[in-house]
Amino acid sequence: MTEESQINMKYRSRTDIVSQILEAANGGASKTRIMYKAYLSYAQLKEYLSVMLENGLIEYVEGDRTYKTTAKGLKFMGVYSQIDNLASPMTQQIPE
């Protein structure tokens, strides 16, 4: 992991984490794959998956034993991306 990605991981919001989980699960992925792609502990992943399943952002595919991003989850990702793009110029101007 690069130093920049370590810094970015340190300050993630819940929304950032949900977006990373949805991205990892897009097309189907196991818990382990999602956990590593989203940089989460197993305990954190279980909590997020539970909430995301309840809200219809992700679904569990029983036969494959994988999680898959739903249409609602894809819509969330699109809106999140738009907000991120709008906020990016603003965060670049804020001195640290």
Jmol script that loads the backbone (N, CA, C; Angstrom):
load data "model"
ATOM      1  N   MET A   1       0.844  -1.172   0.000  1.00  0.00           N
ATOM      2  CA  MET A   1       0.000   0.000   0.000  1.00  0.00           C
ATOM      3  C   MET A   1       0.896   1.243   0.000  1.00  0.00           C
ATOM      4  N   THR A   2       0.585   2.221  -0.856  1.00  0.00           N
ATOM      5  CA  THR A   2       1.393   3.430  -0.918  1.00  0.00           C
ATOM      6  C   THR A   2       1.097   4.329   0.274  1.00  0.00           C
ATOM      7  N   GLU A   3       1.992   5.268   0.517  1.00  0.00           N
ATOM      8  CA  GLU A   3       1.801   6.200   1.638  1.00  0.00           C
ATOM      9  C   GLU A   3       0.533   7.017   1.446  1.00  0.00           C
ATOM     10  N   GLU A   4       0.255   7.429   0.205  1.00  0.00           N
ATOM     11  CA  GLU A   4      -0.944   8.217  -0.080  1.00  0.00           C
ATOM     12  C   GLU A   4      -2.211   7.431   0.227  1.00  0.00           C
ATOM     13  N   SER A   5      -2.254   6.155  -0.150  1.00  0.00           N
ATOM     14  CA  SER A   5      -3.454   5.357   0.123  1.00  0.00           C
ATOM     15  C   SER A   5      -3.607   5.104   1.609  1.00  0.00           C
ATOM     16  N   GLN A   6      -2.492   5.003   2.347  1.00  0.00           N
ATOM     17  CA  GLN A   6      -2.585   4.846   3.795  1.00  0.00           C
ATOM     18  C   GLN A   6      -3.179   6.088   4.431  1.00  0.00           C
ATOM     19  N   ILE A   7      -2.796   7.254   3.954  1.00  0.00           N
ATOM     20  CA  ILE A   7      -3.345   8.502   4.471  1.00  0.00           C
ATOM     21  C   ILE A   7      -4.828   8.584   4.152  1.00  0.00           C
ATOM     22  N   ASN A   8      -5.218   8.235   2.925  1.00  0.00           N
ATOM     23  CA  ASN A   8      -6.627   8.276   2.538  1.00  0.00           C
ATOM     24  C   ASN A   8      -7.467   7.298   3.354  1.00  0.00           C
ATOM     25  N   MET A   9      -6.939   6.127   3.666  1.00  0.00           N
ATOM     26  CA  MET A   9      -7.683   5.133   4.433  1.00  0.00           C
ATOM     27  C   MET A   9      -7.935   5.613   5.862  1.00  0.00           C
ATOM     28  N   LYS A  10      -7.064   6.442   6.363  1.00  0.00           N
ATOM     29  CA  LYS A  10      -7.155   6.902   7.743  1.00  0.00           C
ATOM     30  C   LYS A  10      -8.387   7.777   7.975  1.00  0.00           C
ATOM     31  N   TYR A  11      -8.803   8.525   6.981  1.00  0.00           N
ATOM     32  CA  TYR A  11      -9.870   9.502   7.139  1.00  0.00           C
ATOM     33  C   TYR A  11     -11.127   9.161   6.331  1.00  0.00           C
ATOM     34  N   ARG A  12     -11.468   7.912   6.215  1.00  0.00           N
ATOM     35  CA  ARG A  12     -12.643   7.530   5.431  1.00  0.00           C
ATOM     36  C   ARG A  12     -13.920   7.745   6.220  1.00  0.00           C
ATOM     37  N   SER A  13     -14.927   8.245   5.543  1.00  0.00           N
ATOM     38  CA  SER A  13     -16.245   8.368   6.154  1.00  0.00           C
ATOM     39  C   SER A  13     -16.997   7.057   5.942  1.00  0.00           C
ATOM     40  N   ARG A  14     -18.110   6.910   6.604  1.00  0.00           N
ATOM     41  CA  ARG A  14     -18.943   5.709   6.400  1.00  0.00           C
ATOM     42  C   ARG A  14     -19.398   5.616   4.956  1.00  0.00           C
ATOM     43  N   THR A  15     -19.712   6.763   4.382  1.00  0.00           N
ATOM     44  CA  THR A  15     -20.148   6.795   2.981  1.00  0.00           C
ATOM     45  C   THR A  15     -19.030   6.319   2.057  1.00  0.00           C
ATOM     46  N   ASP A  16     -17.802   6.731   2.350  1.00  0.00           N
ATOM     47  CA  ASP A  16     -16.654   6.272   1.560  1.00  0.00           C
ATOM     48  C   ASP A  16     -16.525   4.748   1.640  1.00  0.00           C
ATOM     49  N   ILE A  17     -16.681   4.212   2.833  1.00  0.00           N
ATOM     50  CA  ILE A  17     -16.544   2.766   3.050  1.00  0.00           C
ATOM     51  C   ILE A  17     -17.650   2.009   2.324  1.00  0.00           C
ATOM     52  N   VAL A  18     -18.887   2.509   2.429  1.00  0.00           N
ATOM     53  CA  VAL A  18     -20.012   1.863   1.729  1.00  0.00           C
ATOM     54  C   VAL A  18     -19.738   1.846   0.228  1.00  0.00           C
ATOM     55  N   SER A  19     -19.254   2.946  -0.307  1.00  0.00           N
ATOM     56  CA  SER A  19     -18.949   3.025  -1.735  1.00  0.00           C
ATOM     57  C   SER A  19     -17.871   2.012  -2.120  1.00  0.00           C
ATOM     58  N   GLN A  20     -16.843   1.863  -1.291  1.00  0.00           N
ATOM     59  CA  GLN A  20     -15.774   0.910  -1.587  1.00  0.00           C
ATOM     60  C   GLN A  20     -16.279  -0.532  -1.536  1.00  0.00           C
ATOM     61  N   ILE A  21     -17.185  -0.822  -0.600  1.00  0.00           N
ATOM     62  CA  ILE A  21     -17.773  -2.162  -0.525  1.00  0.00           C
ATOM     63  C   ILE A  21     -18.598  -2.434  -1.771  1.00  0.00           C
ATOM     64  N   LEU A  22     -19.413  -1.467  -2.178  1.00  0.00           N
ATOM     65  CA  LEU A  22     -20.243  -1.639  -3.373  1.00  0.00           C
ATOM     66  C   LEU A  22     -19.381  -1.854  -4.610  1.00  0.00           C
ATOM     67  N   GLU A  23     -18.299  -1.109  -4.702  1.00  0.00           N
ATOM     68  CA  GLU A  23     -17.390  -1.256  -5.837  1.00  0.00           C
ATOM     69  C   GLU A  23     -16.752  -2.649  -5.837  1.00  0.00           C
ATOM     70  N   ALA A  24     -16.341  -3.116  -4.663  1.00  0.00           N
ATOM     71  CA  ALA A  24     -15.720  -4.434  -4.554  1.00  0.00           C
ATOM     72  C   ALA A  24     -16.707  -5.549  -4.896  1.00  0.00           C
ATOM     73  N   ALA A  25     -17.979  -5.355  -4.539  1.00  0.00           N
ATOM     74  CA  ALA A  25     -18.996  -6.386  -4.756  1.00  0.00           C
ATOM     75  C   ALA A  25     -19.644  -6.303  -6.133  1.00  0.00           C
ATOM     76  N   ASN A  26     -19.315  -5.300  -6.897  1.00  0.00           N
ATOM     77  CA  ASN A  26     -19.918  -5.129  -8.216  1.00  0.00           C
ATOM     78  C   ASN A  26     -19.554  -6.324  -9.089  1.00  0.00           C
ATOM     79  N   GLY A  27     -20.546  -7.068  -9.511  1.00  0.00           N
ATOM     80  CA  GLY A  27     -20.321  -8.267 -10.317  1.00  0.00           C
ATOM     81  C   GLY A  27     -20.229  -9.536  -9.482  1.00  0.00           C
ATOM     82  N   GLY A  28     -20.193  -9.389  -8.153  1.00  0.00           N
ATOM     83  CA  GLY A  28     -20.149 -10.534  -7.252  1.00  0.00           C
ATOM     84  C   GLY A  28     -18.783 -10.725  -6.630  1.00  0.00           C
ATOM     85  N   ALA A  29     -18.766 -10.905  -5.302  1.00  0.00           N
ATOM     86  CA  ALA A  29     -17.495 -11.117  -4.604  1.00  0.00           C
ATOM     87  C   ALA A  29     -17.759 -11.789  -3.261  1.00  0.00           C
ATOM     88  N   SER A  30     -16.787 -12.541  -2.790  1.00  0.00           N
ATOM     89  CA  SER A  30     -16.884 -13.191  -1.481  1.00  0.00           C
ATOM     90  C   SER A  30     -16.616 -12.172  -0.377  1.00  0.00           C
ATOM     91  N   LYS A  31     -16.944 -12.547   0.857  1.00  0.00           N
ATOM     92  CA  LYS A  31     -16.670 -11.672   2.004  1.00  0.00           C
ATOM     93  C   LYS A  31     -15.184 -11.342   2.069  1.00  0.00           C
ATOM     94  N   THR A  32     -14.353 -12.354   1.861  1.00  0.00           N
ATOM     95  CA  THR A  32     -12.902 -12.158   1.952  1.00  0.00           C
ATOM     96  C   THR A  32     -12.414 -11.150   0.921  1.00  0.00           C
ATOM     97  N   ARG A  33     -12.887 -11.290  -0.291  1.00  0.00           N
ATOM     98  CA  ARG A  33     -12.476 -10.376  -1.369  1.00  0.00           C
ATOM     99  C   ARG A  33     -12.905  -8.943  -1.052  1.00  0.00           C
ATOM    100  N   ILE A  34     -14.136  -8.781  -0.592  1.00  0.00           N
ATOM    101  CA  ILE A  34     -14.639  -7.446  -0.239  1.00  0.00           C
ATOM    102  C   ILE A  34     -13.818  -6.864   0.912  1.00  0.00           C
ATOM    103  N   MET A  35     -13.551  -7.690   1.908  1.00  0.00           N
ATOM    104  CA  MET A  35     -12.805  -7.259   3.083  1.00  0.00           C
ATOM    105  C   MET A  35     -11.435  -6.698   2.672  1.00  0.00           C
ATOM    106  N   TYR A  36     -10.724  -7.402   1.806  1.00  0.00           N
ATOM    107  CA  TYR A  36      -9.404  -6.949   1.381  1.00  0.00           C
ATOM    108  C   TYR A  36      -9.466  -5.742   0.456  1.00  0.00           C
ATOM    109  N   LYS A  37     -10.431  -5.718  -0.447  1.00  0.00           N
ATOM    110  CA  LYS A  37     -10.537  -4.592  -1.384  1.00  0.00           C
ATOM    111  C   LYS A  37     -10.955  -3.303  -0.684  1.00  0.00           C
ATOM    112  N   ALA A  38     -11.779  -3.421   0.361  1.00  0.00           N
ATOM    113  CA  ALA A  38     -12.267  -2.234   1.076  1.00  0.00           C
ATOM    114  C   ALA A  38     -11.433  -1.920   2.320  1.00  0.00           C
ATOM    115  N   TYR A  39     -10.379  -2.703   2.556  1.00  0.00           N
ATOM    116  CA  TYR A  39      -9.496  -2.500   3.720  1.00  0.00           C
ATOM    117  C   TYR A  39     -10.274  -2.474   5.031  1.00  0.00           C
ATOM    118  N   LEU A  40     -11.032  -3.546   5.303  1.00  0.00           N
ATOM    119  CA  LEU A  40     -11.839  -3.639   6.516  1.00  0.00           C
ATOM    120  C   LEU A  40     -11.485  -4.886   7.300  1.00  0.00           C
ATOM    121  N   SER A  41     -11.718  -4.829   8.602  1.00  0.00           N
ATOM    122  CA  SER A  41     -11.595  -6.031   9.422  1.00  0.00           C
ATOM    123  C   SER A  41     -12.852  -6.865   9.187  1.00  0.00           C
ATOM    124  N   TYR A  42     -12.798  -8.119   9.600  1.00  0.00           N
ATOM    125  CA  TYR A  42     -13.965  -8.992   9.431  1.00  0.00           C
ATOM    126  C   TYR A  42     -15.158  -8.455  10.225  1.00  0.00           C
ATOM    127  N   ALA A  43     -14.919  -7.979  11.441  1.00  0.00           N
ATOM    128  CA  ALA A  43     -15.999  -7.440  12.279  1.00  0.00           C
ATOM    129  C   ALA A  43     -16.650  -6.222  11.617  1.00  0.00           C
ATOM    130  N   GLN A  44     -15.830  -5.327  11.076  1.00  0.00           N
ATOM    131  CA  GLN A  44     -16.366  -4.148  10.390  1.00  0.00           C
ATOM    132  C   GLN A  44     -17.189  -4.566   9.177  1.00  0.00           C
ATOM    133  N   LEU A  45     -16.654  -5.501   8.402  1.00  0.00           N
ATOM    134  CA  LEU A  45     -17.339  -5.955   7.196  1.00  0.00           C
ATOM    135  C   LEU A  45     -18.713  -6.521   7.530  1.00  0.00           C
ATOM    136  N   LYS A  46     -18.791  -7.355   8.565  1.00  0.00           N
ATOM    137  CA  LYS A  46     -20.071  -7.948   8.958  1.00  0.00           C
ATOM    138  C   LYS A  46     -21.104  -6.871   9.281  1.00  0.00           C
ATOM    139  N   GLU A  47     -20.689  -5.842  10.013  1.00  0.00           N
ATOM    140  CA  GLU A  47     -21.603  -4.751  10.364  1.00  0.00           C
ATOM    141  C   GLU A  47     -22.100  -4.018   9.117  1.00  0.00           C
ATOM    142  N   TYR A  48     -21.181  -3.658   8.249  1.00  0.00           N
ATOM    143  CA  TYR A  48     -21.557  -2.933   7.032  1.00  0.00           C
ATOM    144  C   TYR A  48     -22.450  -3.776   6.129  1.00  0.00           C
ATOM    145  N   LEU A  49     -22.101  -5.047   5.934  1.00  0.00           N
ATOM    146  CA  LEU A  49     -22.916  -5.904   5.069  1.00  0.00           C
ATOM    147  C   LEU A  49     -24.331  -6.033   5.611  1.00  0.00           C
ATOM    148  N   SER A  50     -24.468  -6.165   6.912  1.00  0.00           N
ATOM    149  CA  SER A  50     -25.786  -6.288   7.532  1.00  0.00           C
ATOM    150  C   SER A  50     -26.656  -5.065   7.213  1.00  0.00           C
ATOM    151  N   VAL A  51     -26.106  -3.888   7.419  1.00  0.00           N
ATOM    152  CA  VAL A  51     -26.845  -2.641   7.168  1.00  0.00           C
ATOM    153  C   VAL A  51     -27.143  -2.482   5.678  1.00  0.00           C
ATOM    154  N   MET A  52     -26.171  -2.826   4.844  1.00  0.00           N
ATOM    155  CA  MET A  52     -26.352  -2.675   3.408  1.00  0.00           C
ATOM    156  C   MET A  52     -27.368  -3.662   2.845  1.00  0.00           C
ATOM    157  N   LEU A  53     -27.422  -4.874   3.402  1.00  0.00           N
ATOM    158  CA  LEU A  53     -28.439  -5.851   3.002  1.00  0.00           C
ATOM    159  C   LEU A  53     -29.827  -5.346   3.378  1.00  0.00           C
ATOM    160  N   GLU A  54     -29.966  -4.822   4.595  1.00  0.00           N
ATOM    161  CA  GLU A  54     -31.254  -4.289   5.065  1.00  0.00           C
ATOM    162  C   GLU A  54     -31.752  -3.161   4.177  1.00  0.00           C
ATOM    163  N   ASN A  55     -30.820  -2.357   3.664  1.00  0.00           N
ATOM    164  CA  ASN A  55     -31.191  -1.198   2.852  1.00  0.00           C
ATOM    165  C   ASN A  55     -31.214  -1.478   1.354  1.00  0.00           C
ATOM    166  N   GLY A  56     -30.991  -2.714   0.970  1.00  0.00           N
ATOM    167  CA  GLY A  56     -31.107  -3.095  -0.435  1.00  0.00           C
ATOM    168  C   GLY A  56     -29.994  -2.602  -1.340  1.00  0.00           C
ATOM    169  N   LEU A  57     -28.840  -2.272  -0.767  1.00  0.00           N
ATOM    170  CA  LEU A  57     -27.717  -1.821  -1.586  1.00  0.00           C
ATOM    171  C   LEU A  57     -26.903  -2.987  -2.119  1.00  0.00           C
ATOM    172  N   ILE A  58     -27.035  -4.121  -1.451  1.00  0.00           N
ATOM    173  CA  ILE A  58     -26.252  -5.307  -1.784  1.00  0.00           C
ATOM    174  C   ILE A  58     -27.140  -6.523  -1.566  1.00  0.00           C
ATOM    175  N   GLU A  59     -26.865  -7.604  -2.281  1.00  0.00           N
ATOM    176  CA  GLU A  59     -27.645  -8.833  -2.101  1.00  0.00           C
ATOM    177  C   GLU A  59     -26.701 -10.010  -1.950  1.00  0.00           C
ATOM    178  N   TYR A  60     -27.178 -11.040  -1.253  1.00  0.00           N
ATOM    179  CA  TYR A  60     -26.392 -12.262  -1.082  1.00  0.00           C
ATOM    180  C   TYR A  60     -26.889 -13.290  -2.068  1.00  0.00           C
ATOM    181  N   VAL A  61     -25.991 -13.830  -2.883  1.00  0.00           N
ATOM    182  CA  VAL A  61     -26.333 -14.858  -3.867  1.00  0.00           C
ATOM    183  C   VAL A  61     -26.004 -16.201  -3.219  1.00  0.00           C
ATOM    184  N   GLU A  62     -27.036 -16.890  -2.755  1.00  0.00           N
ATOM    185  CA  GLU A  62     -26.896 -18.122  -1.967  1.00  0.00           C
ATOM    186  C   GLU A  62     -26.076 -19.197  -2.679  1.00  0.00           C
ATOM    187  N   GLY A  63     -26.400 -19.494  -3.922  1.00  0.00           N
ATOM    188  CA  GLY A  63     -25.722 -20.570  -4.654  1.00  0.00           C
ATOM    189  C   GLY A  63     -24.232 -20.333  -4.820  1.00  0.00           C
ATOM    190  N   ASP A  64     -23.858 -19.085  -5.087  1.00  0.00           N
ATOM    191  CA  ASP A  64     -22.454 -18.729  -5.299  1.00  0.00           C
ATOM    192  C   ASP A  64     -21.742 -18.358  -4.006  1.00  0.00           C
ATOM    193  N   ARG A  65     -22.530 -18.130  -2.944  1.00  0.00           N
ATOM    194  CA  ARG A  65     -22.002 -17.646  -1.660  1.00  0.00           C
ATOM    195  C   ARG A  65     -21.204 -16.361  -1.848  1.00  0.00           C
ATOM    196  N   THR A  66     -21.799 -15.450  -2.648  1.00  0.00           N
ATOM    197  CA  THR A  66     -21.166 -14.156  -2.913  1.00  0.00           C
ATOM    198  C   THR A  66     -22.149 -13.021  -2.643  1.00  0.00           C
ATOM    199  N   TYR A  67     -21.602 -11.830  -2.551  1.00  0.00           N
ATOM    200  CA  TYR A  67     -22.409 -10.620  -2.414  1.00  0.00           C
ATOM    201  C   TYR A  67     -22.315  -9.861  -3.720  1.00  0.00           C
ATOM    202  N   LYS A  68     -23.436  -9.236  -4.092  1.00  0.00           N
ATOM    203  CA  LYS A  68     -23.501  -8.540  -5.371  1.00  0.00           C
ATOM    204  C   LYS A  68     -24.182  -7.190  -5.171  1.00  0.00           C
ATOM    205  N   THR A  69     -23.637  -6.175  -5.804  1.00  0.00           N
ATOM    206  CA  THR A  69     -24.218  -4.839  -5.744  1.00  0.00           C
ATOM    207  C   THR A  69     -25.543  -4.845  -6.505  1.00  0.00           C
ATOM    208  N   THR A  70     -26.600  -4.290  -5.896  1.00  0.00           N
ATOM    209  CA  THR A  70     -27.919  -4.229  -6.524  1.00  0.00           C
ATOM    210  C   THR A  70     -28.025  -2.980  -7.396  1.00  0.00           C
ATOM    211  N   ALA A  71     -29.153  -2.848  -8.100  1.00  0.00           N
ATOM    212  CA  ALA A  71     -29.405  -1.650  -8.909  1.00  0.00           C
ATOM    213  C   ALA A  71     -29.407  -0.411  -8.017  1.00  0.00           C
ATOM    214  N   LYS A  72     -29.993  -0.536  -6.839  1.00  0.00           N
ATOM    215  CA  LYS A  72     -30.001   0.572  -5.883  1.00  0.00           C
ATOM    216  C   LYS A  72     -28.573   0.917  -5.453  1.00  0.00           C
ATOM    217  N   GLY A  73     -27.746  -0.102  -5.257  1.00  0.00           N
ATOM    218  CA  GLY A  73     -26.346   0.108  -4.901  1.00  0.00           C
ATOM    219  C   GLY A  73     -25.575   0.802  -6.012  1.00  0.00           C
ATOM    220  N   LEU A  74     -25.854   0.416  -7.253  1.00  0.00           N
ATOM    221  CA  LEU A  74     -25.199   1.057  -8.398  1.00  0.00           C
ATOM    222  C   LEU A  74     -25.597   2.523  -8.494  1.00  0.00           C
ATOM    223  N   LYS A  75     -26.872   2.807  -8.206  1.00  0.00           N
ATOM    224  CA  LYS A  75     -27.346   4.194  -8.204  1.00  0.00           C
ATOM    225  C   LYS A  75     -26.621   4.990  -7.118  1.00  0.00           C
ATOM    226  N   PHE A  76     -26.472   4.393  -5.938  1.00  0.00           N
ATOM    227  CA  PHE A  76     -25.735   5.020  -4.842  1.00  0.00           C
ATOM    228  C   PHE A  76     -24.314   5.361  -5.291  1.00  0.00           C
ATOM    229  N   MET A  77     -23.661   4.400  -5.953  1.00  0.00           N
ATOM    230  CA  MET A  77     -22.285   4.613  -6.422  1.00  0.00           C
ATOM    231  C   MET A  77     -22.214   5.790  -7.399  1.00  0.00           C
ATOM    232  N   GLY A  78     -23.198   5.897  -8.280  1.00  0.00           N
ATOM    233  CA  GLY A  78     -23.231   6.992  -9.250  1.00  0.00           C
ATOM    234  C   GLY A  78     -23.382   8.344  -8.576  1.00  0.00           C
ATOM    235  N   VAL A  79     -24.304   8.421  -7.618  1.00  0.00           N
ATOM    236  CA  VAL A  79     -24.530   9.672  -6.889  1.00  0.00           C
ATOM    237  C   VAL A  79     -23.293  10.018  -6.056  1.00  0.00           C
ATOM    238  N   TYR A  80     -22.711   9.024  -5.404  1.00  0.00           N
ATOM    239  CA  TYR A  80     -21.508   9.231  -4.600  1.00  0.00           C
ATOM    240  C   TYR A  80     -20.379   9.784  -5.471  1.00  0.00           C
ATOM    241  N   SER A  81     -20.214   9.218  -6.650  1.00  0.00           N
ATOM    242  CA  SER A  81     -19.168   9.655  -7.571  1.00  0.00           C
ATOM    243  C   SER A  81     -19.381  11.111  -7.983  1.00  0.00           C
ATOM    244  N   GLN A  82     -20.630  11.470  -8.259  1.00  0.00           N
ATOM    245  CA  GLN A  82     -20.936  12.857  -8.640  1.00  0.00           C
ATOM    246  C   GLN A  82     -20.613  13.814  -7.501  1.00  0.00           C
ATOM    247  N   ILE A  83     -20.989  13.456  -6.292  1.00  0.00           N
ATOM    248  CA  ILE A  83     -20.711  14.305  -5.131  1.00  0.00           C
ATOM    249  C   ILE A  83     -19.207  14.416  -4.923  1.00  0.00           C
ATOM    250  N   ASP A  84     -18.516  13.312  -5.050  1.00  0.00           N
ATOM    251  CA  ASP A  84     -17.061  13.301  -4.878  1.00  0.00           C
ATOM    252  C   ASP A  84     -16.391  14.214  -5.900  1.00  0.00           C
ATOM    253  N   ASN A  85     -16.867  14.155  -7.149  1.00  0.00           N
ATOM    254  CA  ASN A  85     -16.309  15.005  -8.203  1.00  0.00           C
ATOM    255  C   ASN A  85     -16.581  16.486  -7.933  1.00  0.00           C
ATOM    256  N   LEU A  86     -17.756  16.788  -7.400  1.00  0.00           N
ATOM    257  CA  LEU A  86     -18.084  18.177  -7.086  1.00  0.00           C
ATOM    258  C   LEU A  86     -17.253  18.693  -5.917  1.00  0.00           C
ATOM    259  N   ALA A  87     -16.985  17.828  -4.945  1.00  0.00           N
ATOM    260  CA  ALA A  87     -16.257  18.233  -3.751  1.00  0.00           C
ATOM    261  C   ALA A  87     -14.750  18.262  -3.967  1.00  0.00           C
ATOM    262  N   SER A  88     -14.248  17.527  -4.930  1.00  0.00           N
ATOM    263  CA  SER A  88     -12.792  17.433  -5.142  1.00  0.00           C
ATOM    264  C   SER A  88     -12.119  18.784  -5.347  1.00  0.00           C
ATOM    265  N   PRO A  89     -12.631  19.649  -6.227  1.00  0.00           N
ATOM    266  CA  PRO A  89     -11.973  20.951  -6.386  1.00  0.00           C
ATOM    267  C   PRO A  89     -11.968  21.748  -5.075  1.00  0.00           C
ATOM    268  N   MET A  90     -13.012  21.602  -4.291  1.00  0.00           N
ATOM    269  CA  MET A  90     -13.114  22.326  -3.041  1.00  0.00           C
ATOM    270  C   MET A  90     -12.077  21.830  -2.027  1.00  0.00           C
ATOM    271  N   THR A  91     -11.897  20.529  -1.915  1.00  0.00           N
ATOM    272  CA  THR A  91     -10.952  19.984  -0.935  1.00  0.00           C
ATOM    273  C   THR A  91      -9.510  20.248  -1.350  1.00  0.00           C
ATOM    274  N   GLN A  92      -9.275  20.434  -2.639  1.00  0.00           N
ATOM    275  CA  GLN A  92      -7.920  20.738  -3.089  1.00  0.00           C
ATOM    276  C   GLN A  92      -7.494  22.144  -2.683  1.00  0.00           C
ATOM    277  N   GLN A  93      -8.466  23.048  -2.459  1.00  0.00           N
ATOM    278  CA  GLN A  93      -8.170  24.420  -2.114  1.00  0.00           C
ATOM    279  C   GLN A  93      -7.985  24.624  -0.611  1.00  0.00           C
ATOM    280  N   ILE A  94      -8.420  23.668   0.205  1.00  0.00           N
ATOM    281  CA  ILE A  94      -8.335  23.805   1.651  1.00  0.00           C
ATOM    282  C   ILE A  94      -6.921  23.458   2.096  1.00  0.00           C
ATOM    283  N   PRO A  95      -6.209  24.416   2.739  1.00  0.00           N
ATOM    284  CA  PRO A  95      -4.858  24.106   3.209  1.00  0.00           C
ATOM    285  C   PRO A  95      -4.892  23.175   4.411  1.00  0.00           C
ATOM    286  N   GLU A  96      -3.862  22.330   4.504  1.00  0.00           N
ATOM    287  CA  GLU A  96      -3.808  21.383   5.620  1.00  0.00           C
ATOM    288  C   GLU A  96      -3.064  21.956   6.788  1.00  0.00           C
TER     289      GLU A  96
END
end "model"
wireframe off; spacefill off
backbone 0.3
color backbone group
